[in-house]
Amino acid sequence: MTKKILLLSVMTCFITALYAQKNKSTTAYAITTVQKGQSNWKEIRLVDIKTGEAIQDVYLDGQDIETLNARTGKPVQKKDAVASKQQLDNVQVYTFSQNNQPLLVNGTADLKNTKEAADKIVIFKRNGEFCSKQQYDNPFATNSAALAYDKKHERLYYTPMGINQLRYIDLKSKTPKIYYFEDENFGNVKHAGDVANQITRMVIASDGNGYALPNDANNLIRFTTGKKPKITDLGAISDDPNSKLSIHKGVGGDMVADKSGNLYLITAYRNVWKINLESMTALWLGKINGIPESFQTNGAVVDDENKIVVCSGTSIEGYYRFDMNTLQAEKVATTVQVFNASDMANANLLENKKEKEQVIEEPIVTDEAKEESNAAKKFAEADVNNNNALLVYPNPVTDGVAKLSFNNQPTGRYNVQVLDINGKVILNQYININSKNNVQEIKLPEFIGKGAYFVKVVSEDNKVNLTTKLTVQ
C-alpha cells in the first residue's frame, strides 16, 4: 500500500511538473493598468496569452514592498522631494492629458509656459493642478513600458519611463522585493516628458543578456544578469542599406529575440524591424497586416507555436498574434476583456528561419550527385505554365519580395515552397487563399543567391499542384 501511495505521489509530481512547464510557454508577464481601460501602467500581472485571463498579481500599485540597492542590498536612498515656493517660480511646466501622458502635436510633446529651471526640477500640471513633488521612490513612479523576464534568475527587469534607472523584481524572494541600480545611468531620459529618450522596449536575448531601446533608437543598452551586472551603452542602431524605412521613425512597442542572437522590434504602429546585434543595423521587414488601426502594438512575446502575440496599451478587446514570415495577424480568441498593457515579457525565443529550413530540407540520399542531377532534369522538363493558374511578379525579383497571383483556384490552405534547380527547399511557408483571384506575398530568405528557382504550390488536400519559374537578381 505504501509503495502504491509513493508511486502515485511521484506520478502526480511528474504530471504537475509537465503541466507547469507547458503552461509556462503560454503565459507572459504584463505591465497593466490598475483597472482595465486606464493608462496608469503601474502594476505587473501574469496573464494567459491564449485566453487573456489574469492568472496572478505580481505587483500592485501602492503595495508595501521592500526596495533595495541592487549592488549592496541596502535600502534605497529616498529621493522624492517637494519643491519650494522659490523653485516653483522657475520651472518647466508640461501639460499632461488625463491618462498621465504628454499631449503630443505631430509626435512632439506640447510644452506650455516653458521656463528653464536652473536646478532642473520639473513640475507637472495635471488636470489644471500643479504637482510639485518629484516622483522617484515608488517602484513605478512615472509609469513603465519596458519589461524583460530573466528565466535563469527568476527576475523581471524594467525601467520607469521618466527615470533613467534599471530595476528588477525578485520573483524568488519569499517576501516581495524590488532592486534599483542606483546612481547608474540607464539611458538618457531626463523626465517623463522626454518622449524620444523614454525606454519602451526591453528583452532578454539568447545570449542571456538584457537589451533595452529608447523610442529614438539612438542608444541600445545591454545589461548582464549574472553576479556582477554590467550596464553598457552600445550606441545608436543604424539602418541597413536595404531598409526601406528607418528604425528611428518608429515609436513605442516592444522587442522579442530569436535563437540566433537577433532582436526584432515591433513598434506601436505595427512596423517590424530585424536588429542584427553584430553589425548594430536594423532591416525593416514590413508592416503587420490584419490588426485594426486603433490597436497599438505596445507589448510582444513569442507563443508556443512560434508566433508573436501582441497586446495594446489602449485596447481591452483582446490580443493579436502574427507570423514573422508573412506578417499576417489574426485575433487571439478570448472570452474575456483583457487588461490593456504597455508591455509583455516571457522567456520564449523565436525560431530562426534557417533552423526551420534545415528541418524541412529534402532527405539526403546515398548517391547525392546522381539525385541532384535527376532533380535538375526533372525541374527543367516540368510544365511551368499551369494555364496561368499561378503567376509570379515581379520576375525577376530584385528586392527579395515576390507576389503570387492565383487565378480561379479553390479557397483553402496552401503550402508554398521555393526550390533551387536541384530540388533543395529554400523557403517553406503556408498561405490561405480566400477568393478566386487572390494575391499573396512571399519574402525570400536573406541568404538566397542570384539565379533560377522554382515556386511550387500544393493545396492542403493535394488536389492542386502548381509550379512556375522564378529568377532572382
N, C-alpha and C positions, 0 to 999 in steps of 0.2 A: 504493500500500500504506500509506504514511504517513497519507494522508487518511482511509483506512478505519479505521485504528487510532485516529486522533484523533476521528473521528465516533463510534466505539464507546465511547471513553472519556467523551465528552460525554454520550452517551445513558445510560451506566452511572451517571454522577454525577447526572443528572436523575432517573432512576428511584430511585436511592438517596435523593435528597432528598425525593421524593414519598413514599416508604415511611416515611422518618423523620418527616415531617410527619403522616402518617396515624397512625403508631404513637404519636406524642406525645399524641394525643387519647384513646388507650385505656390510658394509664398514669397513675400517681399516685405521689407520694412519701408514705411512711407512716412514722410513728414506731412501731417494732416493739420486741418484746422480744428479748433475747439469743438465747433458744431458744423455739420455739413452745410456747405454753401457759403461759409465765411472765407476770409482771406488772411487770417492771422495764423500763419504756419508756425506753430509753436509746440506741437505735440508729435510724438512718434507712436505709430501703431504697426503691428504685424498684420498684414492683410493676405487674404487668399486671392491670387491674381486670376483664378479661374471663375470664382463666384463673386468677387468684390466684397466679401464679408470681412469685417474687422475681427480678428481672432484674439488679439492680446493687446492691451495697453502697455507700452514700454515706458513712456514718459508723458505726463500730463502737465499742462501749464499750471504753475503755482504749486506744484508738488514739492514737498520738503525733501531736498536731495543734497547730498554732500558734494561740494565742488572742490577738487584738489589740483595742485600743480602736477603736471604730467611728468616732470623731471624729478621733483623732490618728494612728492606725495603729501606735502603740507597743504593746509587750506589756502585757497586762492586769496590774493590781495584784493580787498574791496576797492572798486574804482568808481562806482556810481557817485555822482556829485550834483549838488544843486547850485545853479549859477546865482551870483549876487545881482543886486539891482544895477550896479555899475556895469557888470558884464552884460546884462540884458540890453543895455543901450548900444552895444557894439557887437552885433552877432549877425550870422547868416540865418535867414528865415526861409524855410521851404514850405510850400503849400502842399498838403497831403490830402488825398481823397479819403472817403470813409473806409475803404478797405486797407488803409495804412500804407499805400504805395504812392510814390511820387506821381503827380499828374504829368503826363507826357504830351508833348506837342511835336509831332513828326519825329518821334523816337527820342526826343531830348527832354530832360527834366525841365519843367516850367518853374523858374525861380521868381519869387516875389519879394519885393523890398530887400534886395540883396545888399548886404554890407559886409565888408571884410572884417572878420573877427581876429583881433591881434593875438588872442590866446587860443584860437581855433575851436572855441566852444560852439556847438551847433544847437540851435533851439528849433524844435519842430512846432508847426502850427497845425493842429488837427481840429477840424470842425469849428474853427474860429477861436479856439482856446490855445494858449501857449503852454507848452510842456517844457519847463526849464530844467528838468532832471535828465542828465545823460544816462541812458540805459546801457549797462555793460555787464554787470554781475550775473544777471539772470541767464540761465543756460541758452535760451532762445530770445535774447533781449531784442534783437532787431529783425526777427523772423529769420528763417533759413530756407534755402532751396538747393542745398548740396549735401548729399548723403552717400556714404560708401560702407558696405558691410565687409568687415575683415573676418572671414570664417575661421582662419587659423587661430586667431587670438580672441575670437568672440567679442568683437568691438564694433561699434557704429561710429565712424568718423563723420564729422560735419563741421561747417563753419557758418556763423551768422552772417547775413548779407551785408550788414553795415559795420562789421568788426573784422579786422584782418588777423584772425586768430584761429588756429586749428584746435578742435575739441573732440573728445570721444566719450561715448557711453560704454562703461564696462558691463557687458551682459553676463559675465560670470560671477560678479560680486553678489554676495548674499544680501547685502543692503545696497540700494541704488547709489551709484557714484558716477560723477562726470569729471573728466580730467581736462584741464586747459593747458596749452603750451603758452604760458605767459611770457610777455615781452619778447616774442619771436614772431617776426613779420610773416604773415601767411597771405601774400598778395599785396595789393596797393590800395585797397579801398579805404577811403577817408571817412566816410559817413554813410548813412542809409540812403542819401540822395545821389551817391556816386554810382550811377547805374552801370556805366561802362566797366568799372573795376569790380563790380559785385561778382563773387564766385557763385555760379548757379549750376555747375556741372562737376561731378566727382565720381570716381570709380576705383576699385581695386583691380589691377590688371593681372595678367597671367604670371608676371614676374613677382607677384606678392606685394608690390609697391602700390601706393595710392597716387592718383593723379587728379588734379583739380584745375579747372579752366574758367577764367572770368568771361563776361559777356563779350568783350572786345577781342578775345583770343590773343592778346599781346604778351601774355606770360603763362606758360604751362608750368604748374608747380608739382613737383614729385615729393612724396613723403614716404619714408621707410616705416615699417611697422614692427621691427624687432626690438631688442633690448635697448639699443641706443638709437632712437629715432632721429632721422636727419631730414630737414626740410630744405629743398633745393629749387630755386627758380631756374627753369631750363630755358627761359626766353620765349620769344614770340613764335607762334606757328606760322609758317609760310605757306602760300598757296602753291599747290602742284601746278607745273606748267600746263597740264592738260585740264585743269579745273575750270569749269565754265562759270562758277560762282565763288566769290571769295568767302572764306570762313569768317572773316572779320565783319561780314554783313549779317551774320546770324546773331540771335539774342536768346537767352534763356535756354530751356531744355535740359538735357542730361546726356551722360556718356555711358556706353557699355564697352566691354572688351572682348576680344576673341582669344582663342587658344594659341595664336601665332604671335602675340605681342602687339597687335594693333588696337587702336581705340576707334570708336565710332561715335560721332556727335550727332544727336538728334535735337534740333533747335525747336523753340516753342511754336514755330510756324511751319513745322513738318519737313524741313530740309535736312538732308543726311550727308555727312562728310566722313571719309575714312582717314584717320590720322596715323601716319607712319612715324613711330617713335624714333627710329634710327635716323631718318632724314629730317624729322620735325616738319613734315609737309602734310597738307590736307588736300584730299581729292574729293570734290563734290560728286556724290553718286546720284543725286536727283531728289525729287520731292515725293513724299508719301502720298499715294492715291487712296481714295476711299474713306477719308476722315473729314468730317464737316469742318468748314472754315472757322466756325465758332469754337471748335475743340482745340485748345492749345496743348501741345505735347510737351508737358513740363517734366515728367519723370519717365524713366525707361528701365526695363530689366529684360533679361533673356528667360524664356519659359522652358519647360521640359521637352518641347518639340522644336527647339532651335529657332523660335520666332521671338520677335521683340514686342513686349507688351508695354503700352504707353498709357499714362494717366494724365489727367488735366488738373491744373490749379483752379480752373473756373467752372468745370462741369462735374455734376454728381450723377450723371446718367449712366456711367459705366466706363469700361476700358476698351481700348482697341489694340489689336496686335497685327504685325505685318511681317512679311518675308523679306529678308535682306536682299535676296536675289532679284525679286520682282518689284519691291517697294509697294506692293498691293496690300491694303489693310482690310481687316474685317472686324466687326464689333464682337467683343467677347460677350457671350451670353451670360447675363446677370439677372438675378431675380430680385435684387435689392438696389437701392440707391447707394452709391459708394461715397466714401469721403473724397472730396476733391483734395488733391495733394500736390505740393510743389516739387516733390522728388520721390524717387523709389530706389531701393537697393537690394540686391541679393548676391549670391556667390556664383551664379551660373555664368559660364563663358560661352560666347558664340562659337559655333563650329566653323572652322575656316573652309572656304570654297575648295581649296586644293586638297584638303583632307577628305572632303566628300567625293571629289573626283577620283581619288585613289581607291575608294571603296567600290565605285561603280564602273571601274575600268573593265574591259573585256578580259577574261581569264587568259593567262599565258599558256601556250601550247608547247609541246616538246620541240617541234620544228618551227621556230619563230620566224625565220626568214621566209620559209615557204608559205606560212599562214599570211604574213604581211603581203606577199606577192599576190596571193589569191584574193585577199581582201581588196587590194588596189584594183585588180582586174574586175572584180565584181561591181565595185562602185563606178568604175569607168564605163561599164556597159549598162548601168542601171538606167531605167526610164525616169528622167528627172523632170518631165514636163507636167505630168499629172493633170492634163487638160485645164491648166490654170487654176486648179483647186487650191494650190499653195504658191504664193509669190513672196519673194524676199526683196526688200528695198531698204535703204539704198544698196545697190550691188554693183561695184564693190563697196565694202564697208571701210570707212576711214577713221571713224571716231569710236569704235568699239560697241556701237549700238545699232541693232538691226530690227526692222519691223517685219512681222509675219502677217500676211493678208490671206485670210481663209475665205474661199468662195463657195457658198452653198454647202457647208459642212454641218453635220448634226451637232446640236449643243451637247456639252458634256466636258469631262476632264480629259486632257491630252498630255502625253509625255513628249517633250521636245528634247532632242539630242543634237549636238553639233559634233561631227566626227571628222577626223582627218582622212586623207586618201587611203590610209592603212586600216581604217576602221576603228581607230582608237577614239574613245569618247572624250571630248574636250569640255563639253558642257552638258549638264543634265538637269532639267527642271520641269515642273508641271504648270500647265495653264488651264484656264477654263474658257470655253467658247460658249457664249450665251446668245448669239444671234447668227443668222445665216451669213451675213457679211461682217466678219469680225477681224480686228487688227490687234495684234499682241506685240509687245516689245521685249526683246531679249538683250541682255548685256553680256558681251563676250568677256571671258577671263582676261585679266591684265597681261598674263604671260603668253597669250596666243600670238603666234608669229604670222608673218605675211605668207599668203599662199592660197591654195584651193581647199575648200572644205565642203561638207555636205550637211544639210539640215534634214533630219528625219523626224517625222511627227506621227505618233501612233495613238489612237483613241484607247480609252481605258478598257473597252470591250474587244479591242483588236480588230474591229470591223473597218477602221480607216487606217491606212498606212501610206503616208506621203513622203516623198523625198525630193529635194531640189538642191541645186548647187549654190555655193556661197564663196565669194572671193574676198579676202582681207588684204588691204593695202596699208 
